Amino acid sequence: MNCRKIVRRLSAFQDGELASSLERQIEMHLRECAACSRELAEMNRLRERLLRLPPPAADPYFPGRVMALLPGRPAAAQRLLRAAAWAALFIAVFLGGFLLKTSAGATDADGRHPAATFSSVLLEPQAFGLLAVHDDSLDLFNGGGHEQE
């Protein structure tokens, strides 16, 4: 390895971050090269000086500067608009349910609740069949069709 490649890897070597085979190559180079050995010695002295320094004082304005960089909360008008939209949705669902409930509880002229007309598909083993309920069949469900005794 040449000196330029060694110098680029000296910091990782100093921190013990290299693979063992690469560490051995750098150690061999450092034994033979005085310039790279001096560079590592200077890095070690710098590291020791930095470790002796007191930790930096906390900046009391740091949280404020960070918060100023964050995106702001939505404006009051936008929050009000969002709340109004949710309220309108709630009211629409409530009224829809109320209207369905009252229309389902409607009665005919005799005061009875008419049965709903529906069709269903029956699955039979051999073929498909369609069962339709006719209006005269609904009279049975509506209380009609019983012969008075």
C-alpha positions in Angstrom: 0.0 0.0 0.0 1.2 3.5 -0.7 1.3 6.4 1.8 -1.8 8.1 0.5 -4.0 5.1 1.1 -2.5 4.6 4.5 -3.1 8.2 5.6 -6.8 8.0 4.5 -7.3 4.9 6.7 -5.3 6.1 9.8 -8.4 7.5 11.6 -10.2 4.2 11.2 -7.0 2.4 12.2 -6.8 4.6 15.3 -10.4 3.8 16.2 -10.0 0.1 15.6 -12.6 0.0 12.8 -10.6 -1.9 10.2 -10.5 -5.6 9.4 -7.6 -7.4 11.0 -5.9 -8.2 7.7 -5.9 -4.5 6.8 -4.7 -3.5 10.3 -1.7 -5.8 9.9 -0.9 -4.2 6.5 -1.0 -0.7 8.0 1.1 -1.8 11.0 3.7 -3.2 8.7 3.7 0.0 6.6 4.0 2.2 9.8 7.1 0.2 10.9 8.8 1.0 7.6 7.5 4.5 6.8 8.6 7.4 9.2 6.2 9.9 7.5 3.1 7.9 8.1 4.2 7.0 11.7 4.6 10.8 12.4 1.1 11.4 11.0 -0.3 8.8 13.3 1.6 10.2 16.3 0.2 13.7 15.5 -3.3 12.3 15.3 -2.8 10.6 18.7 -1.6 13.9 20.3 -4.6 15.8 18.8 -7.0 13.2 20.1 -5.4 13.4 23.6 -5.7 17.2 23.6 -9.3 17.0 22.5 -10.2 14.5 25.3 -8.7 16.9 27.9 -10.9 19.8 26.8 -14.0 20.5 28.9 -17.3 19.6 27.2 -18.9 22.6 25.4 -21.5 24.6 27.3 -25.1 24.0 26.3 -26.5 26.7 24.1 -29.7 28.0 25.8 -31.1 29.2 22.4 -30.6 25.8 20.7 -34.1 24.5 21.3 -35.6 27.7 20.0 -33.5 27.6 16.8 -34.5 24.0 16.2 -38.2 24.7 16.7 -37.9 27.7 14.3 -36.7 25.3 11.6 -39.6 22.9 12.0 -42.7 23.3 9.9 -45.4 25.4 11.7 -48.7 24.2 12.9 -51.6 24.8 10.5 -53.2 28.2 10.8 -56.3 28.6 13.0 -58.5 29.0 9.9 -57.3 25.7 8.5 -57.9 24.0 11.9 -61.4 25.5 12.0 -62.1 24.4 8.5 -61.0 20.8 9.2 -63.2 20.7 12.4 -66.2 22.0 10.4 -65.7 19.3 7.8 -65.7 16.6 10.4 -68.8 18.1 12.1 -70.6 18.2 8.7 -69.7 14.5 8.0 -70.9 13.5 11.5 -74.2 15.4 11.0 -74.7 13.9 7.5 -74.2 10.3 8.8 -76.5 11.0 11.8 -79.3 12.4 9.6 -78.9 9.7 7.1 -79.3 7.0 9.8 -82.2 8.9 11.3 -84.0 9.2 7.9 -83.4 5.5 7.2 -84.8 4.6 10.6 -87.9 6.7 10.2 -88.6 5.5 6.7 -88.1 1.9 7.7 -90.7 2.4 10.5 -93.3 3.8 8.1 -96.7 2.3 8.1 -99.3 1.8 5.4 -102.9 3.2 5.4 -104.1 0.4 7.8 -101.3 1.2 10.3 -99.3 -1.9 9.6 -95.7 -2.2 8.6 -95.4 -3.5 5.0 -92.9 -6.2 4.4 -90.0 -5.4 2.1 -89.9 -6.8 -1.4 -86.7 -8.6 -2.2 -85.2 -11.2 -4.6 -82.5 -13.6 -3.7 -80.4 -16.1 -5.7 -80.5 -19.6 -4.4 -77.6 -21.9 -5.1 -78.8 -25.4 -5.9 -76.5 -28.4 -6.6 -77.5 -28.8 -10.2 -78.5 -25.4 -11.4 -79.0 -21.8 -10.3 -82.5 -20.7 -9.5 -84.0 -17.3 -8.9 -86.7 -16.8 -6.3 -88.8 -13.7 -6.6 -91.3 -12.7 -4.0 -94.4 -11.4 -5.6 -96.8 -8.8 -4.1 -99.5 -11.4 -3.4 -97.0 -13.4 -1.4 -96.2 -10.4 0.7 -99.8 -10.2 1.9 -99.0 -13.2 4.0 -96.2 -11.3 5.7 -98.4 -8.2 6.1 -101.1 -10.0 7.9 -103.4 -10.4 4.9 -104.3 -13.6 3.2 -105.8 -15.1 6.4 -109.3 -16.2 6.0 -111.5 -14.9 8.8 -113.4 -17.6 10.5 
